[in-house]
Amino acid sequence: MAIRPFILEPNYDSFFDRARTGQAAQLRIRLKVALVPLDPSTAWARSSHTAKTPGSRPGPLPPSHLAASDADFKRGSVVDASGQPVPCRSWLVSEWQDFTRRFKSIVETVWNNQMVFLPTENGDSLSDADFWQLIGNPKVPAHVAGVLEIDLQPAGADSHAIIEVAHLANPGATFRDRMTRITDESVQFGEHNFTAGRARGIGGKTGQFAAAHEVGHWLRNPGSKVFDHIDRSYALTLPRAQQDNAQYGRTLGRYYSIMGGGTVVTDHDATPWISRLRRQTPMKLGWMYVHRIDFRRSLNEVSARQKRLLLAAGFLPKLLQPGQIP
């Protein structure tokens, strides 16, 4: 079985790019996102609807409005994820253009340049031909880089995600985002306090771009409605009053996760890429995730199998140092 070049599904698409000279192999998850400049004057904005969550029945698009000038603003209260009404206004055309560019840039920047996936070389393994596709540099261990691409779509187009974007009337107002509804300030960096460890005297602080976190919820498995917070399963074992805080990370280290309260890609956050690697390659179990920082610490640890393949291709003599034996 050869490596599948792509999988196209309603939750997201993925593409495998073989390594080239000086360029690592990549698994790109492409999420097609339709952003909607929410009209805050409508009954829709005042409701905590779930009409556009994954798995819901088809329905009308969220009401949108773009203003040519301040005089054209529409105003109203938009209900956030906590059910609280927050004063909002409509978007200026120029503001919306700036926001959509920043949304794509911020979300991709937060998720990318962190994920590295290593193949096992024993048992459930790749053929030599498939393994060779993971070698972009003979001096670097074979690997696959994980990439997230945001493909912005016009409203009404075939997209994986529909996200309403409200514009706060009062900058800095408290608004709790959800995967289907964010604000203009969701692309700004915000500080978060770790509170799940308060009973143990453990505290800490991190920060996050809410837009990157909410997009993460759309990286769900087929048939699922959401990609969960890092410790959602653990939180459900706790008393209800403790669940909300604990689901974002039961320890400070886990709280740094993108699907917690921070910006670090952890094993949990990398799950969508692992899932697709197991489907797009012949190796179903052997993929291991490491953060790019940890990967860089082991750049010289080229495996015996890789050396064997490189020797057969005529590369290995260039890699050997004095006294080394292939």
C-alpha positions in Angstrom: 0.0 0.0 0.0 1.5 3.3 -1.0 1.1 6.6 0.8 -2.2 8.2 0.0 -1.6 11.8 -1.4 -4.8 13.2 0.1 -8.1 12.5 2.0 -11.1 14.9 1.4 -13.8 14.7 4.1 -16.5 16.9 5.6 -14.5 17.6 8.8 -11.3 18.7 7.0 -9.0 17.7 4.1 -5.4 16.5 4.4 -2.5 16.3 1.9 0.7 14.4 2.2 3.7 16.0 0.5 6.8 13.8 0.1 10.2 15.2 1.2 12.3 17.0 -1.3 15.9 18.1 -1.1 16.2 20.5 1.8 12.4 20.3 2.5 10.7 18.0 5.0 7.8 15.8 4.2 4.5 17.4 5.3 1.1 16.4 6.3 -1.1 19.5 5.6 -4.5 19.7 7.2 -6.6 22.2 5.2 -9.6 23.6 6.9 -12.0 25.5 4.7 -13.5 28.3 6.9 -16.3 30.7 6.1 -16.1 33.8 8.3 -19.4 35.8 8.7 -19.4 39.5 9.8 -22.3 39.1 12.2 -25.2 41.5 12.1 -25.7 42.3 15.8 -29.1 43.8 15.4 -30.8 40.5 14.6 -32.6 38.0 16.8 -30.1 35.4 15.6 -27.3 37.4 17.3 -29.3 37.5 20.5 -29.7 33.8 20.7 -27.2 31.1 21.7 -28.1 29.0 18.7 -26.3 25.8 17.6 -27.6 25.8 14.0 -24.2 25.8 12.5 -22.3 23.4 14.7 -21.0 20.2 13.0 -23.6 17.6 12.4 -26.6 20.0 12.6 -29.2 20.1 9.9 -28.7 22.6 7.0 -30.3 25.9 7.6 -30.0 29.6 6.8 -26.7 31.3 6.9 -26.0 33.7 9.9 -27.1 37.2 9.1 -24.2 39.5 8.1 -23.7 43.2 7.7 -20.8 45.4 6.5 -21.0 49.1 7.0 -19.5 51.6 4.5 -19.1 54.2 7.2 -19.8 54.8 10.9 -23.2 56.2 10.0 -24.2 52.8 8.6 -23.5 50.8 11.8 -26.1 48.4 13.1 -26.0 47.8 16.9 -27.3 45.2 19.3 -26.3 42.7 21.9 -24.6 39.4 20.9 -24.9 36.5 23.2 -21.6 34.8 24.1 -20.8 31.2 25.0 -21.8 31.9 28.6 -25.2 33.2 27.5 -24.3 36.8 28.4 -25.4 39.6 26.0 -22.5 41.8 25.0 -23.0 45.2 23.1 -21.7 45.0 19.6 -21.7 46.9 16.3 -21.4 45.9 12.7 -18.1 45.9 10.8 -16.6 48.5 8.5 -15.6 47.0 5.1 -11.9 48.0 5.7 -12.0 46.5 9.2 -13.3 43.2 7.9 -10.7 43.0 5.2 -8.0 43.5 7.8 -9.5 41.0 10.2 -9.8 38.2 7.7 -6.1 38.5 6.7 -5.1 38.6 10.4 -7.3 35.7 11.3 -5.6 33.4 8.7 -2.1 34.6 9.6 -2.6 34.3 13.4 -4.2 30.9 13.3 -1.7 29.3 11.0 1.2 30.9 12.9 0.1 29.6 16.2 -0.4 26.0 15.0 2.5 25.7 12.6 6.3 25.2 13.1 5.7 23.0 16.2 4.7 19.6 15.0 7.1 16.8 14.0 6.1 13.2 13.5 8.6 10.3 13.6 8.0 6.9 12.1 8.9 3.7 14.0 11.3 1.4 12.2 10.4 -1.9 13.8 7.2 -4.0 13.7 4.3 -1.9 12.2 6.6 0.0 9.8 6.9 1.6 6.4 8.5 0.0 3.4 11.9 1.3 2.3 10.2 3.2 -0.6 7.8 4.9 1.7 10.4 5.6 4.4 12.6 7.3 1.7 9.8 9.8 1.1 10.4 11.1 4.6 14.0 12.1 4.1 14.5 15.6 3.0 18.0 16.1 4.4 20.4 13.1 4.7 21.7 14.6 8.0 18.3 14.9 9.6 16.2 12.0 10.9 13.3 11.0 8.6 10.1 12.8 9.7 6.9 14.5 8.7 6.1 18.1 9.6 2.5 18.9 10.6 0.9 21.9 9.0 -2.4 23.7 9.3 -3.8 25.7 6.4 -6.8 28.0 6.7 -8.6 28.2 3.4 -11.0 31.2 3.7 -14.2 30.7 1.8 -17.1 33.1 1.0 -20.3 32.7 2.9 -22.5 30.1 1.3 -19.5 28.2 -0.2 -18.8 24.6 0.6 -16.8 24.9 3.8 -15.8 22.8 6.8 -16.5 25.5 9.3 -18.8 28.5 9.6 -17.7 31.0 12.2 -19.6 34.2 13.0 -17.5 37.2 14.0 -19.0 39.9 16.1 -17.4 43.3 16.5 -17.4 44.6 20.1 -18.9 48.0 20.6 -16.7 48.6 23.7 -13.1 47.5 23.2 -11.9 45.1 25.9 -15.4 44.0 26.8 -15.6 40.5 28.2 -16.9 38.0 25.6 -16.5 34.2 25.9 -15.9 32.8 22.5 -17.1 29.5 21.1 -16.2 27.6 17.9 -19.1 29.1 16.0 -18.9 32.7 17.4 -15.9 34.9 18.1 -15.1 38.6 18.0 -12.8 41.1 16.5 -10.5 40.8 19.6 -10.1 37.0 19.2 -7.0 37.6 17.1 -5.4 39.5 19.9 -3.1 37.9 22.5 -4.8 37.5 25.9 -3.4 36.3 29.2 -5.0 33.4 31.1 -4.5 32.4 34.7 -4.3 28.7 35.6 -6.8 28.1 38.4 -7.4 24.3 38.3 -4.4 23.9 40.7 -5.6 26.5 43.2 -6.6 23.9 45.8 -3.1 22.5 45.7 -1.5 26.0 45.9 -0.4 25.8 42.2 -0.8 28.8 40.0 0.6 30.1 36.8 -0.1 32.3 33.8 -0.1 31.8 30.1 -1.6 33.4 27.0 -3.5 32.5 23.9 -5.1 33.7 20.7 -8.7 32.7 21.1 -9.2 32.4 17.3 -6.5 29.6 17.2 -8.1 27.8 20.1 -11.6 28.0 18.6 -10.4 26.8 15.2 -8.9 23.8 17.0 -12.4 22.7 18.0 -13.2 22.2 14.3 -10.4 19.7 13.9 -12.7 16.9 14.8 -13.0 13.3 13.8 -15.7 12.3 11.3 -19.0 12.0 13.1 -17.8 14.0 16.1 -19.2 17.5 16.8 -16.0 18.9 18.4 -12.3 18.3 19.0 -12.3 18.5 22.8 -10.3 20.5 25.3 -7.2 18.8 26.4 -8.7 17.5 29.7 -12.4 17.3 28.9 -12.6 13.6 29.7 -10.9 14.1 33.0 -13.1 17.1 33.9 -16.2 15.0 33.5 -15.2 12.9 36.4 -15.2 15.9 38.7 -18.0 17.7 40.5 -19.8 20.0 38.0 -18.5 23.2 39.7 -14.9 22.1 38.9 -15.4 20.9 35.4 -15.2 24.1 33.5 -11.7 25.1 34.7 -10.3 21.6 34.8 -11.1 20.8 31.1 -8.5 23.4 30.0 -5.7 21.5 31.8 -5.5 19.6 35.1 -1.9 20.6 35.4 0.0 23.8 34.5 2.0 21.9 31.9 -1.2 20.7 30.2 -2.8 24.1 30.5 -0.1 25.4 28.1 -1.8 23.4 25.3 -3.6 25.2 22.4 -6.7 23.2 23.4 -6.1 24.3 26.9 -5.2 27.9 27.8 -2.0 28.4 25.9 -0.2 28.1 22.5 1.8 24.9 22.7 1.0 22.0 20.5 0.9 18.9 22.8 0.3 15.2 22.1 -3.4 16.0 22.4 -3.4 18.9 20.0 -1.5 16.8 17.4 -4.2 14.1 17.4 -5.8 15.1 14.1 -2.4 14.8 12.3 -1.7 11.4 13.9 -5.2 10.2 12.9 -4.6 11.2 9.2 -1.0 9.8 9.1 -2.4 6.4 10.2 -5.0 6.5 7.4 -2.8 8.0 4.6 0.2 5.8 5.2 0.5 2.0 5.5 1.7 2.4 9.1 -1.3 2.3 11.4 0.3 2.5 14.9 3.9 3.6 14.8 3.8 7.4 14.5 5.2 9.4 17.4 4.7 13.1 17.9 7.6 15.3 19.2 7.6 19.0 19.5 10.0 20.8 17.1 12.1 22.1 20.0 12.8 18.5 21.2 13.3 17.3 17.6 16.1 19.9 17.1 17.9 18.5 20.1 18.3 15.2 18.3 19.1 16.3 14.7 22.3 14.2 14.6 20.6 10.9 15.7 20.1 9.5 12.2 18.9 5.9 12.5 20.7 2.8 11.2 17.9 2.2 8.7 18.3 5.7 7.3 22.0 5.3 7.0 21.5 2.0 5.2 19.2 3.6 2.6 21.5 6.6 2.2 24.5 4.3 1.7 22.6 2.4 -1.1 21.8 5.8 -2.7 25.4 7.0 -2.4 24.9 9.6 0.3 26.4 8.0 3.4 30.1 8.6 2.8 29.4 12.3 3.0 27.8 11.8 6.4 30.4 9.7 8.1 32.8 11.4 10.5 36.4 10.1 11.0 36.3 6.8 12.9 32.6 6.1 12.3 31.5 2.8 10.8 28.4 2.5 8.6 
